[in-house]
């Protein structure tokens, strides 16, 4: 006997399953595979650079692997959430992030190390809120641009978008962490390329950049930071002092040859001449491990990831998705450029981590969470913008 209404109920019940299959078909496996390869590269390099033995949590490489697995899980969870939810919660996330930046500056609350107060000490690890605030600021900026639409041609809205970025920049600079503060500006510049804004504003921004850089050099940089820039420009020669680590990084990179020296890395790491080799100078240590061919493979992975993130910006169905993807691309590119550039001696020494590779839970998780949002944009791109499925 046929139950009344069964014919209508069955198709309705099948719709969520069809919707899920449709979304999974849009999931970008190249993005995921490249991310996992980069994380594996970083874990292997950290295991070698740390010199720790055993597979306990005292080993930095083991901790990085554990945090990486958790971060991938969080990325999948975020990918399952409609990215438009983050646009609707943008200002809660943004002001929550600013509150964390204020809290970390409070003596006794923020963890102080090497003259900077940038972390919260959780006991088992330290969290650097500025890394997560990059993500919350990116969400807020993308949401603002999307909400304004054609009104971004007005100078007032262009200025407001800059102020959204300026607030976290100032707080991060007070930690002090000027290297990280600069990445907020790059995010804004990247999104400016897809804003509906006037070209004249972008020209004015470009013209103002040298003046801002000069102001920062004269009034914001600490003496040792100015010395780094002077050494990089060849204005001073101090290979046993301010330039020592940069020189050791260059030697380590050159020692790797075409195919590398294996798991032990180069002599600079083995005898302790190359310090901070699990984070800032991990690229130099890894170059000695894997050699020129191995690092070319690393560059190929970076290019693939940047290509796939630009693809998200190209095919996103709304302004929020497009702006978010473009901001992520700019952020990822500039961090990789600065870190690799300083290791190669092409840029002054800075404390910018190499995305998905350098030791640290904060940078790793912030990029993985951002990638989850990118996957969410892809998985829902066939639905109408800002309408419920």
Secondary structure, 3 states (H helix, E strand, C coil): CCCCCHHHHHHHHHHHHHHHHHHHHHCCHHHHHHHHHHHHHHHHHHHHHHCCCCCCCCCHHHHHHHHHHHHHHHHHHHHCCCCHHHHHCHHHHHHHHHHHHHHHCCECCEEEECCEEEEEECCCCEECHHHHHHHHHHHHHHHHHHHHHHHHHCHHHHHHHHHHHHHHHHHHHCCCCHHHHHHHHHHHHHHHCCCCCCHHHHHHHHHHHHHHHHHHHHHHCCHHHHHHHHHHCCCCCCCCCCCHHHHHHHHHHHHCCCCCCCCCCCHHHHCCCCCCCCCCCHHHHHHHHHHHHHHHHHHHHHHHHHHHHHHHHHHCCCHHHHHHHHHHHHHHHHHHHHHHHHHCCCCCCCCCCCCCCCCCHHHHHHHHHHHHHHHHHHHCCCCCCCCCC
